[in-house]
Amino acid sequence: MRIKKGDSVLVIAGDDRGKTGKVLKVFPDKNRAIVEGVNFIKRHSRQTRRAQKGGIIEKEAPVNVSNLLVFCSKCSSPTKVSFKVLQGETGEKPSKVRICRKCGEII
């Protein structure tokens, strides 16, 4: 999956098109992610015995990953992500990193 927790992303399709936010949680098996401030839904909740109040609660719902683009901080634009294998020093394992396709910077 090309999107990870903590990435800043741009929504490119749906009701919240054009909004940016930070990825809070990723569900790779369902191909979805929860983005901060995007795709709000309303849920009715019953009051519990202790501190929680009842009422209508607004929270973020998962968005399909195909509707998101990673936002590169260096070139300050949304971009596709590619991967590159960097060779380590002698004796170290090579590491796979994500790279911005526009500016070539490591994300």
C-alpha positions, 0 to 999 in steps of 0.5 A, spaced: 500 500 500 502 506 498 499 510 503 501 510 510 499 512 517 501 520 518 501 521 511 498 528 509 493 526 503 489 530 498 482 527 496 481 527 489 474 524 488 467 524 492 464 529 496 470 532 500 474 532 493 479 538 494 480 537 502 487 535 505 488 531 511 492 527 515 491 519 515 489 517 522 488 509 520 489 505 515 486 498 513 490 495 508 485 488 507 479 493 506 483 498 501 481 504 506 484 509 510 481 514 515 483 521 514 482 527 519 477 532 517 474 528 511 468 524 510 464 525 516 458 521 518 453 521 524 452 516 529 446 516 534 449 513 541 445 511 547 448 514 554 452 509 558 452 509 565 458 513 566 461 519 563 459 518 556 453 522 553 448 520 549 446 524 542 448 524 535 456 524 534 460 526 528 466 522 526 470 520 520 469 514 516 474 510 512 475 513 505 477 508 499 485 509 498 484 510 490 481 516 492 487 519 495 493 522 493 500 523 497 501 530 498 509 532 497 511 537 502 517 539 498 514 540 492 507 542 495 503 538 490 499 532 490 503 526 487 503 519 485 508 515 489 514 510 486 518 505 490 526 505 490 531 500 493 537 503 496 543 499 498 545 500 505 553 500 507 556 493 507 553 488 511 546 492 511 540 490 508 537 494 502 531 498 504 525 500 500 523 507 500 517 511 497 519 517 492 515 523 490 515 522 482 515 529 481 521 532 485 524 525 486 524 526 494 524 521 499 517 521 502 
